[in-house]
Amino acid sequence: MKTTKQIILEIGSAKLSKHLGVLPTAVSNAAVSNVFPSSWYAVIQDLSKSKGITADKKLFNFKGAGKKLQHEK
């Protein structure tokens, strides 16, 4: 699985920032934290496909993804 940093490098930070409508610092923060905001999912999937790469869903901060609720323990 690729990291957020690898995906950003392959797509291009400036291109990603432009298509997402965010400042370059937001893209940089995602690279450092190794997690993308869930709201970026569709854009990153489209840009990744155009580059022939895959951005795993685990790299996005979907709420509740992979987490058990307190009563499920």
GROMACS elastic network, one bead per residue, 0.5 to 0.9 nm:
[ bonds ]
;  ai    aj funct       b0    kb
    1    54     6  0.82487   500
    1    55     6  0.79112   500
    1    56     6  0.68320   500
    2     5     6  0.80397   500
    2     6     6  0.59772   500
    2     7     6  0.66071   500
    2    53     6  0.88144   500
    2    54     6  0.77740   500
    2    55     6  0.69886   500
    2    56     6  0.76029   500
    2    59     6  0.88316   500
    3     6     6  0.51965   500
    3     7     6  0.63741   500
    3     8     6  0.86248   500
    3    31     6  0.79692   500
    3    34     6  0.63500   500
    3    35     6  0.84013   500
    3    55     6  0.82800   500
    3    56     6  0.88428   500
    3    59     6  0.74187   500
    4     7     6  0.51352   500
    4     8     6  0.60738   500
    4     9     6  0.85641   500
    4    30     6  0.67439   500
    4    31     6  0.52543   500
    4    32     6  0.82275   500
    4    33     6  0.83351   500
    4    34     6  0.51232   500
    4    35     6  0.63631   500
    4    36     6  0.71130   500
    4    55     6  0.80064   500
    4    59     6  0.67959   500
    5     8     6  0.50788   500
    5     9     6  0.61168   500
    5    10     6  0.86418   500
    5    28     6  0.83979   500
    5    30     6  0.76999   500
    5    32     6  0.73781   500
    5    34     6  0.69104   500
    6     9     6  0.51000   500
    6    10     6  0.62053   500
    6    11     6  0.86401   500
    6    31     6  0.82520   500
    7    10     6  0.51572   500
    7    11     6  0.60972   500
    7    12     6  0.81235   500
    7    31     6  0.88061   500
    7    44     6  0.87377   500
    7    48     6  0.75349   500
    7    53     6  0.79138   500
    7    54     6  0.82683   500
    7    55     6  0.70410   500
    8    11     6  0.52515   500
    8    12     6  0.54642   500
    8    13     6  0.55627   500
    8    16     6  0.72739   500
    8    27     6  0.77353   500
    8    28     6  0.87173   500
    8    30     6  0.89133   500
    8    31     6  0.72261   500
    9    12     6  0.50754   500
    9    13     6  0.64819   500
   10    13     6  0.85037   500
   10    48     6  0.83073   500
   10    51     6  0.74627   500
   10    53     6  0.84627   500
   11    14     6  0.87068   500
   11    15     6  0.68872   500
   11    16     6  0.66839   500
   11    44     6  0.86688   500
   11    47     6  0.67342   500
   11    48     6  0.67738   500
   11    50     6  0.88685   500
   11    51     6  0.69333   500
   12    15     6  0.53025   500
   12    16     6  0.60870   500
   12    17     6  0.85432   500
   13    16     6  0.51541   500
   13    17     6  0.60496   500
   13    18     6  0.85661   500
   13    24     6  0.69939   500
   13    27     6  0.66624   500
   13    28     6  0.78838   500
   14    17     6  0.50723   500
   14    18     6  0.61064   500
   14    19     6  0.86479   500
   14    24     6  0.67654   500
   14    27     6  0.87018   500
   15    18     6  0.51386   500
   15    19     6  0.61740   500
   15    20     6  0.85165   500
   16    19     6  0.52541   500
   16    20     6  0.60130   500
   16    21     6  0.83434   500
   16    22     6  0.84849   500
   16    24     6  0.84791   500
   16    27     6  0.74781   500
   16    43     6  0.83097   500
   16    44     6  0.76739   500
   16    47     6  0.80164   500
   17    20     6  0.52600   500
   17    21     6  0.58721   500
   17    22     6  0.52198   500
   17    23     6  0.60101   500
   17    24     6  0.55663   500
   17    25     6  0.87423   500
   17    26     6  0.78657   500
   17    27     6  0.64099   500
   18    21     6  0.51684   500
   18    22     6  0.67408   500
   18    23     6  0.80489   500
   18    24     6  0.85092   500
   19    22     6  0.80546   500
   19    43     6  0.71299   500
   19    44     6  0.89367   500
   19    47     6  0.88996   500
   20    23     6  0.87392   500
   20    40     6  0.68744   500
   20    43     6  0.67930   500
   20    44     6  0.85060   500
   22    25     6  0.80966   500
   22    26     6  0.63884   500
   22    27     6  0.76397   500
   23    26     6  0.55474   500
   23    27     6  0.71595   500
   24    27     6  0.52284   500
   24    28     6  0.62616   500
   24    29     6  0.86779   500
   25    29     6  0.60183   500
   25    30     6  0.86014   500
   26    29     6  0.50711   500
   26    30     6  0.63746   500
   26    31     6  0.88103   500
   27    30     6  0.51574   500
   27    31     6  0.64487   500
   27    32     6  0.88910   500
   27    36     6  0.84061   500
   28    31     6  0.50995   500
   28    32     6  0.63891   500
   28    33     6  0.87374   500
   29    32     6  0.51320   500
   29    33     6  0.60977   500
   29    34     6  0.82727   500
   29    35     6  0.86747   500
   29    36     6  0.89019   500
   30    33     6  0.51898   500
   30    34     6  0.56331   500
   30    35     6  0.54028   500
   30    36     6  0.54301   500
   30    37     6  0.78193   500
   31    34     6  0.51595   500
   31    35     6  0.71287   500
   31    36     6  0.80918   500
   32    35     6  0.81292   500
   33    36     6  0.82371   500
   34    59     6  0.68902   500
   34    60     6  0.88191   500
   35    38     6  0.88966   500
   35    58     6  0.82446   500
   35    59     6  0.50067   500
   35    60     6  0.54481   500
   35    61     6  0.64168   500
   36    39     6  0.82421   500
   36    40     6  0.67375   500
   36    41     6  0.77724   500
   36    59     6  0.59489   500
   36    61     6  0.62636   500
   37    40     6  0.56283   500
   37    41     6  0.74522   500
   37    59     6  0.86492   500
   37    60     6  0.56424   500
   37    61     6  0.55078   500
   37    62     6  0.76553   500
   38    41     6  0.54339   500
   38    42     6  0.87308   500
   38    57     6  0.89756   500
   38    59     6  0.87936   500
   38    60     6  0.50931   500
   38    61     6  0.52307   500
   38    62     6  0.53058   500
   38    63     6  0.83362   500
   39    42     6  0.75025   500
   39    43     6  0.85573   500
   39    60     6  0.85767   500
   39    61     6  0.88653   500
   39    62     6  0.86762   500
   40    43     6  0.56281   500
   40    44     6  0.60661   500
   40    45     6  0.85253   500
   40    60     6  0.81099   500
   41    44     6  0.53294   500
   41    45     6  0.60258   500
   41    46     6  0.86413   500
   41    55     6  0.86869   500
   41    57     6  0.80520   500
   41    60     6  0.70815   500
   42    45     6  0.51551   500
   42    46     6  0.62258   500
   42    47     6  0.86725   500
   43    46     6  0.52233   500
   43    47     6  0.61866   500
   43    48     6  0.84268   500
   44    47     6  0.51133   500
   44    48     6  0.57825   500
   44    49     6  0.84193   500
   44    55     6  0.72525   500
   45    48     6  0.50691   500
   45    49     6  0.61011   500
   45    50     6  0.86797   500
   45    53     6  0.88599   500
   45    54     6  0.72511   500
   45    55     6  0.64226   500
   45    56     6  0.89850   500
   46    49     6  0.52975   500
   46    50     6  0.64485   500
   46    51     6  0.89381   500
   47    50     6  0.51919   500
   47    51     6  0.65690   500
   47    52     6  0.88422   500
   47    53     6  0.87667   500
   48    51     6  0.51281   500
   48    52     6  0.61808   500
   48    53     6  0.51033   500
   48    54     6  0.58446   500
   48    55     6  0.66489   500
   49    53     6  0.57258   500
   49    54     6  0.66801   500
   49    55     6  0.87862   500
   50    53     6  0.77415   500
   51    54     6  0.87240   500
   55    58     6  0.83884   500
   55    59     6  0.71244   500
   55    60     6  0.89147   500
   56    59     6  0.57606   500
   56    60     6  0.78954   500
   57    60     6  0.56404   500
   57    61     6  0.85617   500
   57    62     6  0.84154   500
   58    61     6  0.75046   500
   58    62     6  0.83536   500
   58    65     6  0.80117   500
   58    66     6  0.87060   500
   59    62     6  0.89626   500
   61    64     6  0.85465   500
   61    65     6  0.75575   500
   62    65     6  0.55367   500
   63    66     6  0.88683   500
   63    67     6  0.85473   500
   64    67     6  0.51584   500
   64    68     6  0.74058   500
   64    69     6  0.80802   500
   65    68     6  0.85305   500
   68    71     6  0.81184   500
   68    72     6  0.60594   500
   68    73     6  0.69384   500
   69    72     6  0.52932   500
   69    73     6  0.70956   500
   70    73     6  0.58951   500
